[in-house]
């Protein structure tokens, strides 16, 4: 019959094993959690350098990774010290429910954050480009030069405002809901054409038929 390792140890060491073994397991869990967090942080830094992502965009992602790893490590440590799996599962489901409610409550903010990440990775435009947002391709919309992209808004320097320095702050989610007309950096968008409807009354008022006012009224 196979004997356990504790049968070969002195009597006084057997009581200590009940403390030493869980302690070593806890240290191993913390070490793995630290290494995993370190590796993921390096991966995120490489992604940020490769795609030239802003620091304010990566900070929430790093915080999410850090807290997820810490929560998982905490649950494993509690299990090692003897906390019931039922209690851990109840706590986990409770945290998950609260997280889901908070996620839906902040959906508009999170969607803008995600769209900002897509703007920097997919690059439909860059800083310095001029863009125009259109409901349809034939209908003019808001346009200007891209001067800033943050977690919530894309800021355009309004090309059509008579006041210099006027900015248009467009939610990032709106960028992916509209047709985007783009002029790359250095290119200037053409000036707005005068609509024919506004020019037609002026043309009619100056048109003289037959050289007489009566003919003009009849027209």
PyMOL commands that set and color helices and strands:
alter all, ss='L'
color gray80, all
select helices_A, chain A and resi 5-8+11-51+55-80+85-105+107-122+172-175+196-205+213-218
alter helices_A, ss='H'
color red, helices_A
select strands_A, chain A and resi 130-134+143-149+153-158+167-171+179-183
alter strands_A, ss='S'
color yellow, strands_A
deselect
rebuild
show_as cartoon
